[in-house]
Amino acid sequence: MKLKLILSAALMAGVICAQAATENAAPPTASTNADDAMKALFGDPDVVKANGFTIKRSDLDQIVSGAKARAAAQNTPLPQDLDAQVLDQLITIQLLLQKATPADRTAGKADADLEYTNLLKQFGSDAALQRQLTAVGMTVDQLRAKAAQEATAKAALKRELNVAVTAAEVQAYYSNHSADFEEPETVHVRHILLLTIDPETRTPLATNTIAAKRAQIDDLLKRVRAGEDFSALAKQYSEDPGSKDNGGEYTFPRGQMDPAFESAAFSMTNNQISDVVTTAYGFHVIQLLDKKAAHKVALADKVPTSDATVADEINDGLLGLKIKKLAPDYVKQLRTEYKLEILDPSLKAEDDDLQTQAAAAAAAPDAGAPAPGGMSQ
């Protein structure tokens, strides 16, 4: 529903997904060299031409590769007409860029800069990101340029369609979808875990090893109760890979954790440190950092992991629905206006099918607005 930067997000996801595969590998130049060899043999033909722009085969392939990397990492299926869907989005972006104003380009650059900043946070540094981009045959400038193009196209589409969402519409959606904004009771804790099972086979460790770990967790409990830095001890000693690096912290509602761990966490008061808690995984020491009662989030509340408010999310979602309804006819007009041609016969056939499906979907009765993402579980 939100006006997401779909194509640049696919590129960025491809970079992120490639990171784990290449960190411990030999210098990953083979795939890049293979791509260069293919271009040398077969060239890089235009697959689309129109008044004002062309789209090359390499433009399409780069996005498709990113989408495939993301799907493989997340173990999700890909549509059979992936190439046609990506090409349709590339065409739409290029058509909208022909309509973009200086103000659209300024807004697009700001949006793309924010997306790039968020990506940098995931990698930790410019150098780390640049190394990974090199590994997948991209440059920072290429990535940022594609993100800026897509964000500019998004701004141009919104302006050209002249759509807006009123405060009354946001309030009505919030009131009519009350259940979507209910938050359960949650706790924010940190813990130290010493495993008593093999993490791969889930079989119990030797009896003497378990006894040694019990003695160690008892010692760690004494140390945190004596005032040592809990977070530092978790980073040094915890054997929970999911929380070790951030000092053992988790935030969760009821029903997500081991029952013994959950029972201890929800029974404590703020800053209290538990006794040793035994679960199916091993021995834990837990500290409660914060507890929040079940509540309904307000329109002015911030969405987790974002600076956006609930009202912002609803506004974006409703705006997306309006644009989704109006955009197909507008883009179809642009295809005619700019004399668009798809030069690759197989891609043209797939695009014809895709446009037929889109027209049928647009003609179907509206199924209603789903809840904006970001709040409901």
N, C-alpha and C positions, 0 to 999 in steps of 0.2 A: 504494500500500500504506500509506503513512503517513497519519495522521489529519490531513489538510491542511484549511485553511480555504478551501474551494473557492470559495464565492460571494464573500467579501470579497476573495479573491485575484483573482477576475475583475474586480471593481470596481477594485482597485488597478492591475491590468495595463492596464485601460482608460485609467486616468489617465496611466500611464507612456507607453502607446502614443500617446496623444493629444498628448503633450508635443512630439514632433518636428514634428507637423503644425501646431501652433499657435504655436510659438515665434516664427516670423518672419511670422506672418499678422496681419491686422487684428484688432482686439479681437473674440474669438470668442464673440459673444453671439447670433449668428443662430440656432444650433441650439437654444439655451436658450429664446429667444423663440418659436421654432416649437413647441417642446414646450408652452410655456405657452399658446399659441394653440390647440393641439389640445385641451388640457385644458379651456380656456374653452368650446370648441365642443361637445365630447363628454363632458366631465366626467372623473372618475377613478373608475370603478366598482369595486366589490369583485368579484374573480374567485373568491375562496374565502371561505367563512365556516365557523366551527366554534365550539364552546363555548370562549370565552376569547380569540378572536382573529379577525381578518379579514386578507386579503391583497388589496391594491389592484393595479390594472393597472400603475400607475407603479412599484410595487415590483418587479414582474416585468420591465418594460421596462428599468429601470435596470441590472439584472444582465445581461440579454441584450445590451444595448448594450456593456457592458464586455467580455463574452465575444467579441462580434463585432470589437471594436477589437483585442483581443489576437490573434485568428485572422488578421485582415488584416495585422497587423504581422509575424506569424510565417509568413504564407503557408500556413496550415494549413486544411483543410476543416472545416466545422461539420456536426453531425448534423442531419438533416431535422427531427427532433423536439426541437430545441434548447429551444423555449419550454416544452415539456412536461417536459423534464429539469430545467430551472431551477426550474419551478414545483414539481416533486416535491421538490427540495432545500429550497425555501422552506417548503413544507408541513412537511417533516420537522423543520426548525429550529424552527418555531413550535410544533409538537407537543411537542418535547423541552423547549422553554422552559417549558411548563406543568408539567413534572416537575422543573425545576431547583431546587436547594437554594441557600441562601446560599453554601455552600462551592463549589458549581459556578460561581456567578456570580463569586466571587473568583478562582477558577482561570481562568475565561474572560477576565476583565479582564486578568489578568497575561499570558496568551497573546496577546491582541489588542494589548496595549501593546508587546510584543516585536515583533510583526509591523509595527506602526506605526513603531517605532524603525528597523527595517530599511528601511522605505520612505523614511524621512527621509534615511538614508544615501545612497540613490540620487539624491535631489534636492539634497542638500547643505545645505538650510536650511528652516526652517519657512515662511519667506516664499515660497520657490520652489515648495514644495508647495501652499501656499494659493493662489498665482496659478494653478497648473494645475488645481486643484480647481474654482476659480471658472470657468475656461475650459470645463469639462465640466458645469457646473451642479450642483456638489456643495459641501458644506462639510466641514471637518475633523470636526466633531461627527457629521455623518451617516455619514461613512466609518468613524469609530471605533466608533460605535454598532452598525453592521452587523457589523463584525469581532467586537465583544464578544458580540453575540448568537450568532453562529455558533460562537465558541469555547466559550461557555457550553453550547450545545447539545451540542457534542462531549464536554464534561466530563460532562454529564448522561447521555448515552448510555453512556459507559464505565462510569459508576457503576451505572446501572440494569441493565445486562447483567451486571455483576459479573464481568468478565473480567480476567485477568492473565496475564503471561508469566513463567515461572520462569527462574532463572539457568541451570538444566540445559537448558532448551529453547533458550536463546540459544547456549549452548556447542555443543549438538548441531547447530544450524543452521550455525554457523561451521565445525565440523569436517566436515560433510557437503557444504559448498559451498566448499571450499578455493580453487578456481580463481577465484571471484568476488572474492577478497581479495588477489590477487597484483597488485602495482604494478610497472610497468616502470621501467627506468633513466630518470631525468629530469634535466634541467639547468634551472637558473634563471639567466637571462642578462639583460643589457640591451645595447641596441645603438643606433647612429645610422645611419640610412639616408638616402642621397641618391639619388633616383630617376634612372635613365637611360632610363626609358620614360614615355610619357604614361599616367597612371593610369587613364584612361577607355578609350582605344583600344588600349593595350598596344603601341603602335608606338614604335620607338626615337626618342629626341630627336635634335636636330641634332648633328653631330659636334663642333662647337665648344662646344656646351652640355655635352656629355658630358666634354670635356676640362676645362672650367672646374670641373665637379663633381668630377672626379678630383683636381684641385689643391686644392679645398676640403676633401675628405675626408682628403687627406694632411695638411693643416694641422690639422684636427680631431684626427687621430690623434696628432700631436705635442703638442697641447694636453692631451689626456687623459693621455698618458704623462708629461707634465710636472707632473701633479698637479691639473689643473683638475677641477671637479666634473662627472663624467660625466653624472649625471642632469640637471643644469641645462643642459648643452650639448645633450642629447637633446631636452629640452623646447623649446629655442630653435631648433635646426637640423634635427632629424630630420624626414623627410618620410613616415614611416610613421604613418598615422592610427590604427592599431590599438594603438600603444604610446607614441606621442609624449607624451601627457598624463601618463602615469605614469612618465616618465623612461626610456622605452625598454625596459621590463621584459617578459619572457615566461618562462613555465615550461612545458616540453613534453617528451614522450618522443620516441624515435626514430620517424621515419616521418611527421612532421607538417609539417616545414619544407622549404624549398628544400635540395636535397642539399648544396650548397656551404656554406650557412649552418649546417646541421646538423652537417656534418663538422667544421667549425671549432669549433663550440660544444662538441661532445663530446670533442674532442682536447685541450682546455685544462685547466689546473689552476685552483683557486679564485683569484679576483682577477686572473688573467692577462688582458691585453688583447691582442687579435688584431692581426695585420697587416690591411691593407685586404682585405676579402673581396668578391669580385665574384659576384653572382648574377644571375638573370634579371630582377631588379627594379632592381638598381643596385649602388652601392658601400656597404659596411657596415664599421663598426668595432664589435667585439663584446667585451664583458667578461663572463667567467664569474663569477657570484656564488656558486653552489653546485651540487653534483652529488650525486645520490642514486642508489645502486646499486639494482638490482631487488630487491624484498623482499616479504614477505607482511606486510600490516598486522596489528597485534595488536588484540585486542578493546578494549584501553584507549586505542588511538590515536585522535586527533581526526580527524573527517571534514573534508576541505578546505572552507574558507570557512564553517565552522560550529564552534560550541562543543560539539557532540554528539560522542560517541565512536562507534566501530564497534559496540560492544555496544548503545548507545542506538538506533542505526539498526536493528539487527536486532530489538531489542525492539519498536520502533514498528511495524516491518513485520509481525512475527508477531501483534502485538496487532490490527493492522488487519485481518489475515486472519480472526481470530476474530470481530471485530465485524462484518465483512462477511458472515459466515455467519449470525450471529444477528440482525442488525439488521432485515432485511426483515420477518420475522414479527412482531417487536416493534412496528415502526412501523405495520404493518397493524392490529395491535390498537389502537394509539393512534388511528388514523383512525376506528375504530368507537367507541371510548370517548368521543372528543370530537365525535362526530356531524359529521364533516367533509363539506362539500358544495362541489363545484366548480361555480360558477354560470355560467361561460362554456361554452356547448355544445361549441364546437370544442376548447377546452382539455380538457374532460371526456372527449371521445372520444379525444384523444391520450393523456391520462392512463390511460384504461382499457387502451389498447394497451401503454403502458409498464409498467403493473403486471402484465399478462399475460406480457410478455417477462421481467420480473424474476422472476416465479414460476417460469417455465420454467428460467431460468438457475440459480436456487437449487436446483432439483430435479436439475440435471445433476450427474454425478460430478465430484468435485473434481479439477481439473487439476494441483494441486500448487502450492507456494508459489514465486513468482518471487523473485529476489534483491532484498533491500531496496535502494532507490536510494541514490546518493551515493558508492559506492565503485567498482563495476565500470564499465568503459569502454563 
